[in-house]
Amino acid sequence: MLRHMGQQEVYDFLKRNKTRWFFSKEISKGLDVSIGSVTNCLKKLRENKAINFKGTKRKEQFQYRYKG
């Protein structure tokens, strides 16, 4: 069952895997939470400049990584 979670869990997931870039779908699977929850958290973390992100060839798609 998918559960809701907060920005801290997404941040901690990226911190534990700091050498890799992730798509939001991969983070969702890794944490076993809904893609919507992950997307909302990533958006807030992006706005707060708490994580690294880069665009991909697809419009509106990003990859994310721990900023450390």
mmJSON file of the N, C-alpha and C atoms, coordinates in Angstrom:
{"data_MODEL":{"atom_site":{
"group_PDB":["ATOM","ATOM","ATOM","ATOM","ATOM","ATOM","ATOM","ATOM","ATOM","ATOM","ATOM","ATOM","ATOM","ATOM","ATOM","ATOM","ATOM","ATOM","ATOM","ATOM","ATOM","ATOM","ATOM","ATOM","ATOM","ATOM","ATOM","ATOM","ATOM","ATOM","ATOM","ATOM","ATOM","ATOM","ATOM","ATOM","ATOM","ATOM","ATOM","ATOM","ATOM","ATOM","ATOM","ATOM","ATOM","ATOM","ATOM","ATOM","ATOM","ATOM","ATOM","ATOM","ATOM","ATOM","ATOM","ATOM","ATOM","ATOM","ATOM","ATOM","ATOM","ATOM","ATOM","ATOM","ATOM","ATOM","ATOM","ATOM","ATOM","ATOM","ATOM","ATOM","ATOM","ATOM","ATOM","ATOM","ATOM","ATOM","ATOM","ATOM","ATOM","ATOM","ATOM","ATOM","ATOM","ATOM","ATOM","ATOM","ATOM","ATOM","ATOM","ATOM","ATOM","ATOM","ATOM","ATOM","ATOM","ATOM","ATOM","ATOM","ATOM","ATOM","ATOM","ATOM","ATOM","ATOM","ATOM","ATOM","ATOM","ATOM","ATOM","ATOM","ATOM","ATOM","ATOM","ATOM","ATOM","ATOM","ATOM","ATOM","ATOM","ATOM","ATOM","ATOM","ATOM","ATOM","ATOM","ATOM","ATOM","ATOM","ATOM","ATOM","ATOM","ATOM","ATOM","ATOM","ATOM","ATOM","ATOM","ATOM","ATOM","ATOM","ATOM","ATOM","ATOM","ATOM","ATOM","ATOM","ATOM","ATOM","ATOM","ATOM","ATOM","ATOM","ATOM","ATOM","ATOM","ATOM","ATOM","ATOM","ATOM","ATOM","ATOM","ATOM","ATOM","ATOM","ATOM","ATOM","ATOM","ATOM","ATOM","ATOM","ATOM","ATOM","ATOM","ATOM","ATOM","ATOM","ATOM","ATOM","ATOM","ATOM","ATOM","ATOM","ATOM","ATOM","ATOM","ATOM","ATOM","ATOM","ATOM","ATOM","ATOM","ATOM","ATOM","ATOM","ATOM","ATOM","ATOM","ATOM","ATOM","ATOM","ATOM","ATOM"],
"id":[1,2,3,4,5,6,7,8,9,10,11,12,13,14,15,16,17,18,19,20,21,22,23,24,25,26,27,28,29,30,31,32,33,34,35,36,37,38,39,40,41,42,43,44,45,46,47,48,49,50,51,52,53,54,55,56,57,58,59,60,61,62,63,64,65,66,67,68,69,70,71,72,73,74,75,76,77,78,79,80,81,82,83,84,85,86,87,88,89,90,91,92,93,94,95,96,97,98,99,100,101,102,103,104,105,106,107,108,109,110,111,112,113,114,115,116,117,118,119,120,121,122,123,124,125,126,127,128,129,130,131,132,133,134,135,136,137,138,139,140,141,142,143,144,145,146,147,148,149,150,151,152,153,154,155,156,157,158,159,160,161,162,163,164,165,166,167,168,169,170,171,172,173,174,175,176,177,178,179,180,181,182,183,184,185,186,187,188,189,190,191,192,193,194,195,196,197,198,199,200,201,202,203,204],
"type_symbol":["N","C","C","N","C","C","N","C","C","N","C","C","N","C","C","N","C","C","N","C","C","N","C","C","N","C","C","N","C","C","N","C","C","N","C","C","N","C","C","N","C","C","N","C","C","N","C","C","N","C","C","N","C","C","N","C","C","N","C","C","N","C","C","N","C","C","N","C","C","N","C","C","N","C","C","N","C","C","N","C","C","N","C","C","N","C","C","N","C","C","N","C","C","N","C","C","N","C","C","N","C","C","N","C","C","N","C","C","N","C","C","N","C","C","N","C","C","N","C","C","N","C","C","N","C","C","N","C","C","N","C","C","N","C","C","N","C","C","N","C","C","N","C","C","N","C","C","N","C","C","N","C","C","N","C","C","N","C","C","N","C","C","N","C","C","N","C","C","N","C","C","N","C","C","N","C","C","N","C","C","N","C","C","N","C","C","N","C","C","N","C","C","N","C","C","N","C","C","N","C","C","N","C","C"],
"label_atom_id":["N","CA","C","N","CA","C","N","CA","C","N","CA","C","N","CA","C","N","CA","C","N","CA","C","N","CA","C","N","CA","C","N","CA","C","N","CA","C","N","CA","C","N","CA","C","N","CA","C","N","CA","C","N","CA","C","N","CA","C","N","CA","C","N","CA","C","N","CA","C","N","CA","C","N","CA","C","N","CA","C","N","CA","C","N","CA","C","N","CA","C","N","CA","C","N","CA","C","N","CA","C","N","CA","C","N","CA","C","N","CA","C","N","CA","C","N","CA","C","N","CA","C","N","CA","C","N","CA","C","N","CA","C","N","CA","C","N","CA","C","N","CA","C","N","CA","C","N","CA","C","N","CA","C","N","CA","C","N","CA","C","N","CA","C","N","CA","C","N","CA","C","N","CA","C","N","CA","C","N","CA","C","N","CA","C","N","CA","C","N","CA","C","N","CA","C","N","CA","C","N","CA","C","N","CA","C","N","CA","C","N","CA","C","N","CA","C","N","CA","C","N","CA","C","N","CA","C","N","CA","C","N","CA","C","N","CA","C"],
"label_alt_id":[null,null,null,null,null,null,null,null,null,null,null,null,null,null,null,null,null,null,null,null,null,null,null,null,null,null,null,null,null,null,null,null,null,null,null,null,null,null,null,null,null,null,null,null,null,null,null,null,null,null,null,null,null,null,null,null,null,null,null,null,null,null,null,null,null,null,null,null,null,null,null,null,null,null,null,null,null,null,null,null,null,null,null,null,null,null,null,null,null,null,null,null,null,null,null,null,null,null,null,null,null,null,null,null,null,null,null,null,null,null,null,null,null,null,null,null,null,null,null,null,null,null,null,null,null,null,null,null,null,null,null,null,null,null,null,null,null,null,null,null,null,null,null,null,null,null,null,null,null,null,null,null,null,null,null,null,null,null,null,null,null,null,null,null,null,null,null,null,null,null,null,null,null,null,null,null,null,null,null,null,null,null,null,null,null,null,null,null,null,null,null,null,null,null,null,null,null,null,null,null,null,null,null,null],
"label_comp_id":["MET","MET","MET","LEU","LEU","LEU","ARG","ARG","ARG","HIS","HIS","HIS","MET","MET","MET","GLY","GLY","GLY","GLN","GLN","GLN","GLN","GLN","GLN","GLU","GLU","GLU","VAL","VAL","VAL","TYR","TYR","TYR","ASP","ASP","ASP","PHE","PHE","PHE","LEU","LEU","LEU","LYS","LYS","LYS","ARG","ARG","ARG","ASN","ASN","ASN","LYS","LYS","LYS","THR","THR","THR","ARG","ARG","ARG","TRP","TRP","TRP","PHE","PHE","PHE","PHE","PHE","PHE","SER","SER","SER","LYS","LYS","LYS","GLU","GLU","GLU","ILE","ILE","ILE","SER","SER","SER","LYS","LYS","LYS","GLY","GLY","GLY","LEU","LEU","LEU","ASP","ASP","ASP","VAL","VAL","VAL","SER","SER","SER","ILE","ILE","ILE","GLY","GLY","GLY","SER","SER","SER","VAL","VAL","VAL","THR","THR","THR","ASN","ASN","ASN","CYS","CYS","CYS","LEU","LEU","LEU","LYS","LYS","LYS","LYS","LYS","LYS","LEU","LEU","LEU","ARG","ARG","ARG","GLU","GLU","GLU","ASN","ASN","ASN","LYS","LYS","LYS","ALA","ALA","ALA","ILE","ILE","ILE","ASN","ASN","ASN","PHE","PHE","PHE","LYS","LYS","LYS","GLY","GLY","GLY","THR","THR","THR","LYS","LYS","LYS","ARG","ARG","ARG","LYS","LYS","LYS","GLU","GLU","GLU","GLN","GLN","GLN","PHE","PHE","PHE","GLN","GLN","GLN","TYR","TYR","TYR","ARG","ARG","ARG","TYR","TYR","TYR","LYS","LYS","LYS","GLY","GLY","GLY"],
"label_asym_id":["A","A","A","A","A","A","A","A","A","A","A","A","A","A","A","A","A","A","A","A","A","A","A","A","A","A","A","A","A","A","A","A","A","A","A","A","A","A","A","A","A","A","A","A","A","A","A","A","A","A","A","A","A","A","A","A","A","A","A","A","A","A","A","A","A","A","A","A","A","A","A","A","A","A","A","A","A","A","A","A","A","A","A","A","A","A","A","A","A","A","A","A","A","A","A","A","A","A","A","A","A","A","A","A","A","A","A","A","A","A","A","A","A","A","A","A","A","A","A","A","A","A","A","A","A","A","A","A","A","A","A","A","A","A","A","A","A","A","A","A","A","A","A","A","A","A","A","A","A","A","A","A","A","A","A","A","A","A","A","A","A","A","A","A","A","A","A","A","A","A","A","A","A","A","A","A","A","A","A","A","A","A","A","A","A","A","A","A","A","A","A","A","A","A","A","A","A","A","A","A","A","A","A","A"],
"label_entity_id":["1","1","1","1","1","1","1","1","1","1","1","1","1","1","1","1","1","1","1","1","1","1","1","1","1","1","1","1","1","1","1","1","1","1","1","1","1","1","1","1","1","1","1","1","1","1","1","1","1","1","1","1","1","1","1","1","1","1","1","1","1","1","1","1","1","1","1","1","1","1","1","1","1","1","1","1","1","1","1","1","1","1","1","1","1","1","1","1","1","1","1","1","1","1","1","1","1","1","1","1","1","1","1","1","1","1","1","1","1","1","1","1","1","1","1","1","1","1","1","1","1","1","1","1","1","1","1","1","1","1","1","1","1","1","1","1","1","1","1","1","1","1","1","1","1","1","1","1","1","1","1","1","1","1","1","1","1","1","1","1","1","1","1","1","1","1","1","1","1","1","1","1","1","1","1","1","1","1","1","1","1","1","1","1","1","1","1","1","1","1","1","1","1","1","1","1","1","1","1","1","1","1","1","1"],
"label_seq_id":[1,1,1,2,2,2,3,3,3,4,4,4,5,5,5,6,6,6,7,7,7,8,8,8,9,9,9,10,10,10,11,11,11,12,12,12,13,13,13,14,14,14,15,15,15,16,16,16,17,17,17,18,18,18,19,19,19,20,20,20,21,21,21,22,22,22,23,23,23,24,24,24,25,25,25,26,26,26,27,27,27,28,28,28,29,29,29,30,30,30,31,31,31,32,32,32,33,33,33,34,34,34,35,35,35,36,36,36,37,37,37,38,38,38,39,39,39,40,40,40,41,41,41,42,42,42,43,43,43,44,44,44,45,45,45,46,46,46,47,47,47,48,48,48,49,49,49,50,50,50,51,51,51,52,52,52,53,53,53,54,54,54,55,55,55,56,56,56,57,57,57,58,58,58,59,59,59,60,60,60,61,61,61,62,62,62,63,63,63,64,64,64,65,65,65,66,66,66,67,67,67,68,68,68],
"pdbx_PDB_ins_code":[null,null,null,null,null,null,null,null,null,null,null,null,null,null,null,null,null,null,null,null,null,null,null,null,null,null,null,null,null,null,null,null,null,null,null,null,null,null,null,null,null,null,null,null,null,null,null,null,null,null,null,null,null,null,null,null,null,null,null,null,null,null,null,null,null,null,null,null,null,null,null,null,null,null,null,null,null,null,null,null,null,null,null,null,null,null,null,null,null,null,null,null,null,null,null,null,null,null,null,null,null,null,null,null,null,null,null,null,null,null,null,null,null,null,null,null,null,null,null,null,null,null,null,null,null,null,null,null,null,null,null,null,null,null,null,null,null,null,null,null,null,null,null,null,null,null,null,null,null,null,null,null,null,null,null,null,null,null,null,null,null,null,null,null,null,null,null,null,null,null,null,null,null,null,null,null,null,null,null,null,null,null,null,null,null,null,null,null,null,null,null,null,null,null,null,null,null,null,null,null,null,null,null,null],
"Cartn_x":[0.839,0.0,0.881,0.557,1.31,0.906,1.865,1.595,2.055,1.608,2.058,3.321,4.11,5.321,5.714,6.785,7.195,8.489,8.848,10.068,11.312,11.303,12.482,12.811,11.789,12.027,12.642,12.17,12.74,14.18,14.393,15.737,16.692,16.228,17.06,17.361,16.38,16.593,17.705,17.642,18.668,20.03,20.015,21.268,21.914,21.106,21.628,22.204,21.74,22.163,22.795,23.694,24.152,24.945,25.4,26.196,25.344,24.063,23.19,22.171,21.813,20.674,19.447,18.291,17.051,15.921,15.072,13.785,12.809,11.766,10.79,10.165,9.977,9.39,10.284,11.599,12.542,12.51,12.376,12.28,10.987,9.905,8.606,8.686,9.311,9.464,10.377,11.467,12.429,11.852,10.914,10.297,8.933,8.429,7.107,6.011,6.06,5.04,4.527,3.415,2.796,3.666,3.586,4.337,3.91,2.641,2.137,2.775,2.901,3.538,4.991,5.689,7.101,7.247,6.408,6.474,6.283,5.309,5.066,6.26,6.831,7.993,9.19,9.415,10.546,10.404,9.191,8.951,9.333,8.935,9.259,10.762,11.386,12.834,13.597,13.078,13.679,13.573,12.384,12.147,13.029,13.292,14.129,15.619,15.927,17.32,18.031,17.267,17.81,18.422,18.085,18.593,19.052,19.866,20.262,19.22,18.998,18.11,18.565,18.235,18.57,17.451,17.257,16.252,16.724,15.784,16.106,15.592,15.712,15.236,13.726,13.022,11.565,11.176,10.242,9.779,9.162,9.449,8.908,9.36,10.455,10.989,12.357,12.566,13.822,14.432,15.72,16.408,16.898,16.979,17.282,18.447,19.197,20.322,20.548,21.103,21.461,22.473,22.27,23.175,24.098,25.316,26.185,27.617],
"Cartn_y":[-1.192,0.0,1.252,2.168,3.418,4.322,5.067,5.952,7.372,8.306,9.69,9.9,10.844,11.131,12.572,12.98,14.376,14.579,15.845,16.223,15.583,15.428,14.889,13.48,12.678,11.311,11.296,12.175,12.278,12.773,13.778,14.333,13.258,12.504,11.444,10.342,10.011,9.001,9.457,10.699,11.228,11.286,11.616,11.682,10.3,9.271,7.898,7.415,7.997,7.595,8.773,9.46,10.782,10.797,9.649,9.664,9.498,9.233,8.935,10.028,10.16,10.995,10.091,10.588,9.812,10.55,9.788,10.305,10.192,10.992,10.946,9.559,8.866,7.519,6.549,6.699,5.832,6.117,7.38,7.754,7.199,7.307,6.787,5.284,4.544,3.096,2.793,3.54,3.319,3.552,4.482,4.804,4.15,3.526,2.902,3.905,5.044,6.078,6.52,7.204,7.6,8.613,8.57,9.493,10.939,11.133,12.479,13.076,12.269,12.741,13.102,12.251,12.493,13.756,13.911,15.076,16.371,16.394,17.591,17.906,16.876,17.082,17.575,16.988,17.39,18.843,19.235,20.621,21.589,21.276,22.146,22.152,20.983,20.898,21.672,21.618,22.395,23.885,24.324,25.748,26.268,25.407,25.787,25.588,25.156,24.899,23.914,22.942,21.954,20.757,20.584,19.451,19.935,19.134,19.42,18.823,19.484,18.927,19.397,18.602,18.975,18.496,19.231,18.863,17.71,17.06,15.982,16.383,15.498,15.796,15.972,15.316,15.448,16.708,17.438,18.665,18.339,19.182,19.048,17.788,17.188,16.027,16.386,16.022,16.337,15.092,15.203,14.217,14.942,14.193,14.807,14.101,14.88,14.325,15.134,14.478,15.141,16.26,17.355,18.497,18.489,17.997,17.874,18.233],
"Cartn_z":[0.0,0.0,0.0,-0.868,-0.926,0.23,0.727,1.849,1.519,2.316,2.149,2.961,2.576,3.313,3.103,3.774,3.713,2.964,2.84,2.122,2.736,4.062,4.736,4.248,4.019,3.542,2.147,1.279,-0.069,0.029,0.846,1.039,1.569,2.567,3.154,2.141,1.299,0.252,-0.693,-1.126,-2.025,-1.326,-0.036,0.717,0.823,1.034,1.134,-0.192,-1.291,-2.642,-3.368,-2.693,-3.153,-4.455,-4.938,-6.17,-7.427,-7.267,-8.408,-8.681,-9.943,-10.345,-10.426,-9.987,-9.975,-10.672,-11.345,-11.81,-10.647,-10.657,-9.571,-9.435,-10.551,-10.509,-9.736,-9.897,-9.179,-7.67,-7.318,-5.901,-5.315,-6.076,-5.654,-5.359,-6.262,-6.059,-4.891,-4.778,-3.698,-2.317,-2.222,-0.938,-0.76,-1.826,-1.812,-1.45,-2.125,-1.939,-3.304,-3.308,-4.572,-5.309,-6.619,-7.467,-7.196,-6.902,-6.605,-5.369,-4.321,-3.086,-3.342,-4.075,-4.382,-5.224,-6.228,-7.107,-6.321,-5.428,-4.614,-3.731,-3.111,-2.247,-3.047,-4.212,-5.043,-5.495,-5.809,-6.233,-5.116,-3.884,-2.753,-2.488,-2.573,-2.352,-3.431,-4.674,-5.774,-5.491,-5.108,-4.85,-3.716,-2.737,-1.593,-1.87,-3.093,-3.506,-2.574,-2.069,-1.127,-1.849,-3.136,-3.908,-5.277,-5.929,-7.31,-8.247,-9.368,-10.387,-11.749,-12.746,-14.123,-15.031,-16.09,-17.071,-17.931,-18.603,-19.534,-20.91,-21.855,-23.213,-23.273,-22.343,-22.31,-21.535,-22.082,-21.442,-20.076,-19.12,-17.766,-17.034,-17.475,-16.761,-16.202,-14.961,-14.294,-13.684,-13.393,-12.581,-11.343,-10.257,-8.959,-8.289,-7.5,-6.757,-5.497,-4.505,-3.256,-3.517,-2.847,-2.979,-1.773,-1.96,-0.804,-1.076],
"occupancy":[1.0,1.0,1.0,1.0,1.0,1.0,1.0,1.0,1.0,1.0,1.0,1.0,1.0,1.0,1.0,1.0,1.0,1.0,1.0,1.0,1.0,1.0,1.0,1.0,1.0,1.0,1.0,1.0,1.0,1.0,1.0,1.0,1.0,1.0,1.0,1.0,1.0,1.0,1.0,1.0,1.0,1.0,1.0,1.0,1.0,1.0,1.0,1.0,1.0,1.0,1.0,1.0,1.0,1.0,1.0,1.0,1.0,1.0,1.0,1.0,1.0,1.0,1.0,1.0,1.0,1.0,1.0,1.0,1.0,1.0,1.0,1.0,1.0,1.0,1.0,1.0,1.0,1.0,1.0,1.0,1.0,1.0,1.0,1.0,1.0,1.0,1.0,1.0,1.0,1.0,1.0,1.0,1.0,1.0,1.0,1.0,1.0,1.0,1.0,1.0,1.0,1.0,1.0,1.0,1.0,1.0,1.0,1.0,1.0,1.0,1.0,1.0,1.0,1.0,1.0,1.0,1.0,1.0,1.0,1.0,1.0,1.0,1.0,1.0,1.0,1.0,1.0,1.0,1.0,1.0,1.0,1.0,1.0,1.0,1.0,1.0,1.0,1.0,1.0,1.0,1.0,1.0,1.0,1.0,1.0,1.0,1.0,1.0,1.0,1.0,1.0,1.0,1.0,1.0,1.0,1.0,1.0,1.0,1.0,1.0,1.0,1.0,1.0,1.0,1.0,1.0,1.0,1.0,1.0,1.0,1.0,1.0,1.0,1.0,1.0,1.0,1.0,1.0,1.0,1.0,1.0,1.0,1.0,1.0,1.0,1.0,1.0,1.0,1.0,1.0,1.0,1.0,1.0,1.0,1.0,1.0,1.0,1.0,1.0,1.0,1.0,1.0,1.0,1.0],
"B_iso_or_equiv":[0.0,0.0,0.0,0.0,0.0,0.0,0.0,0.0,0.0,0.0,0.0,0.0,0.0,0.0,0.0,0.0,0.0,0.0,0.0,0.0,0.0,0.0,0.0,0.0,0.0,0.0,0.0,0.0,0.0,0.0,0.0,0.0,0.0,0.0,0.0,0.0,0.0,0.0,0.0,0.0,0.0,0.0,0.0,0.0,0.0,0.0,0.0,0.0,0.0,0.0,0.0,0.0,0.0,0.0,0.0,0.0,0.0,0.0,0.0,0.0,0.0,0.0,0.0,0.0,0.0,0.0,0.0,0.0,0.0,0.0,0.0,0.0,0.0,0.0,0.0,0.0,0.0,0.0,0.0,0.0,0.0,0.0,0.0,0.0,0.0,0.0,0.0,0.0,0.0,0.0,0.0,0.0,0.0,0.0,0.0,0.0,0.0,0.0,0.0,0.0,0.0,0.0,0.0,0.0,0.0,0.0,0.0,0.0,0.0,0.0,0.0,0.0,0.0,0.0,0.0,0.0,0.0,0.0,0.0,0.0,0.0,0.0,0.0,0.0,0.0,0.0,0.0,0.0,0.0,0.0,0.0,0.0,0.0,0.0,0.0,0.0,0.0,0.0,0.0,0.0,0.0,0.0,0.0,0.0,0.0,0.0,0.0,0.0,0.0,0.0,0.0,0.0,0.0,0.0,0.0,0.0,0.0,0.0,0.0,0.0,0.0,0.0,0.0,0.0,0.0,0.0,0.0,0.0,0.0,0.0,0.0,0.0,0.0,0.0,0.0,0.0,0.0,0.0,0.0,0.0,0.0,0.0,0.0,0.0,0.0,0.0,0.0,0.0,0.0,0.0,0.0,0.0,0.0,0.0,0.0,0.0,0.0,0.0,0.0,0.0,0.0,0.0,0.0,0.0],
"pdbx_formal_charge":[null,null,null,null,null,null,null,null,null,null,null,null,null,null,null,null,null,null,null,null,null,null,null,null,null,null,null,null,null,null,null,null,null,null,null,null,null,null,null,null,null,null,null,null,null,null,null,null,null,null,null,null,null,null,null,null,null,null,null,null,null,null,null,null,null,null,null,null,null,null,null,null,null,null,null,null,null,null,null,null,null,null,null,null,null,null,null,null,null,null,null,null,null,null,null,null,null,null,null,null,null,null,null,null,null,null,null,null,null,null,null,null,null,null,null,null,null,null,null,null,null,null,null,null,null,null,null,null,null,null,null,null,null,null,null,null,null,null,null,null,null,null,null,null,null,null,null,null,null,null,null,null,null,null,null,null,null,null,null,null,null,null,null,null,null,null,null,null,null,null,null,null,null,null,null,null,null,null,null,null,null,null,null,null,null,null,null,null,null,null,null,null,null,null,null,null,null,null,null,null,null,null,null,null],
"auth_seq_id":[1,1,1,2,2,2,3,3,3,4,4,4,5,5,5,6,6,6,7,7,7,8,8,8,9,9,9,10,10,10,11,11,11,12,12,12,13,13,13,14,14,14,15,15,15,16,16,16,17,17,17,18,18,18,19,19,19,20,20,20,21,21,21,22,22,22,23,23,23,24,24,24,25,25,25,26,26,26,27,27,27,28,28,28,29,29,29,30,30,30,31,31,31,32,32,32,33,33,33,34,34,34,35,35,35,36,36,36,37,37,37,38,38,38,39,39,39,40,40,40,41,41,41,42,42,42,43,43,43,44,44,44,45,45,45,46,46,46,47,47,47,48,48,48,49,49,49,50,50,50,51,51,51,52,52,52,53,53,53,54,54,54,55,55,55,56,56,56,57,57,57,58,58,58,59,59,59,60,60,60,61,61,61,62,62,62,63,63,63,64,64,64,65,65,65,66,66,66,67,67,67,68,68,68],
"auth_comp_id":["MET","MET","MET","LEU","LEU","LEU","ARG","ARG","ARG","HIS","HIS","HIS","MET","MET","MET","GLY","GLY","GLY","GLN","GLN","GLN","GLN","GLN","GLN","GLU","GLU","GLU","VAL","VAL","VAL","TYR","TYR","TYR","ASP","ASP","ASP","PHE","PHE","PHE","LEU","LEU","LEU","LYS","LYS","LYS","ARG","ARG","ARG","ASN","ASN","ASN","LYS","LYS","LYS","THR","THR","THR","ARG","ARG","ARG","TRP","TRP","TRP","PHE","PHE","PHE","PHE","PHE","PHE","SER","SER","SER","LYS","LYS","LYS","GLU","GLU","GLU","ILE","ILE","ILE","SER","SER","SER","LYS","LYS","LYS","GLY","GLY","GLY","LEU","LEU","LEU","ASP","ASP","ASP","VAL","VAL","VAL","SER","SER","SER","ILE","ILE","ILE","GLY","GLY","GLY","SER","SER","SER","VAL","VAL","VAL","THR","THR","THR","ASN","ASN","ASN","CYS","CYS","CYS","LEU","LEU","LEU","LYS","LYS","LYS","LYS","LYS","LYS","LEU","LEU","LEU","ARG","ARG","ARG","GLU","GLU","GLU","ASN","ASN","ASN","LYS","LYS","LYS","ALA","ALA","ALA","ILE","ILE","ILE","ASN","ASN","ASN","PHE","PHE","PHE","LYS","LYS","LYS","GLY","GLY","GLY","THR","THR","THR","LYS","LYS","LYS","ARG","ARG","ARG","LYS","LYS","LYS","GLU","GLU","GLU","GLN","GLN","GLN","PHE","PHE","PHE","GLN","GLN","GLN","TYR","TYR","TYR","ARG","ARG","ARG","TYR","TYR","TYR","LYS","LYS","LYS","GLY","GLY","GLY"],
"auth_asym_id":["A","A","A","A","A","A","A","A","A","A","A","A","A","A","A","A","A","A","A","A","A","A","A","A","A","A","A","A","A","A","A","A","A","A","A","A","A","A","A","A","A","A","A","A","A","A","A","A","A","A","A","A","A","A","A","A","A","A","A","A","A","A","A","A","A","A","A","A","A","A","A","A","A","A","A","A","A","A","A","A","A","A","A","A","A","A","A","A","A","A","A","A","A","A","A","A","A","A","A","A","A","A","A","A","A","A","A","A","A","A","A","A","A","A","A","A","A","A","A","A","A","A","A","A","A","A","A","A","A","A","A","A","A","A","A","A","A","A","A","A","A","A","A","A","A","A","A","A","A","A","A","A","A","A","A","A","A","A","A","A","A","A","A","A","A","A","A","A","A","A","A","A","A","A","A","A","A","A","A","A","A","A","A","A","A","A","A","A","A","A","A","A","A","A","A","A","A","A","A","A","A","A","A","A"],
"auth_atom_id":["N","CA","C","N","CA","C","N","CA","C","N","CA","C","N","CA","C","N","CA","C","N","CA","C","N","CA","C","N","CA","C","N","CA","C","N","CA","C","N","CA","C","N","CA","C","N","CA","C","N","CA","C","N","CA","C","N","CA","C","N","CA","C","N","CA","C","N","CA","C","N","CA","C","N","CA","C","N","CA","C","N","CA","C","N","CA","C","N","CA","C","N","CA","C","N","CA","C","N","CA","C","N","CA","C","N","CA","C","N","CA","C","N","CA","C","N","CA","C","N","CA","C","N","CA","C","N","CA","C","N","CA","C","N","CA","C","N","CA","C","N","CA","C","N","CA","C","N","CA","C","N","CA","C","N","CA","C","N","CA","C","N","CA","C","N","CA","C","N","CA","C","N","CA","C","N","CA","C","N","CA","C","N","CA","C","N","CA","C","N","CA","C","N","CA","C","N","CA","C","N","CA","C","N","CA","C","N","CA","C","N","CA","C","N","CA","C","N","CA","C","N","CA","C","N","CA","C","N","CA","C","N","CA","C","N","CA","C"],
"pdbx_PDB_model_num":[1,1,1,1,1,1,1,1,1,1,1,1,1,1,1,1,1,1,1,1,1,1,1,1,1,1,1,1,1,1,1,1,1,1,1,1,1,1,1,1,1,1,1,1,1,1,1,1,1,1,1,1,1,1,1,1,1,1,1,1,1,1,1,1,1,1,1,1,1,1,1,1,1,1,1,1,1,1,1,1,1,1,1,1,1,1,1,1,1,1,1,1,1,1,1,1,1,1,1,1,1,1,1,1,1,1,1,1,1,1,1,1,1,1,1,1,1,1,1,1,1,1,1,1,1,1,1,1,1,1,1,1,1,1,1,1,1,1,1,1,1,1,1,1,1,1,1,1,1,1,1,1,1,1,1,1,1,1,1,1,1,1,1,1,1,1,1,1,1,1,1,1,1,1,1,1,1,1,1,1,1,1,1,1,1,1,1,1,1,1,1,1,1,1,1,1,1,1,1,1,1,1,1,1]
}}}
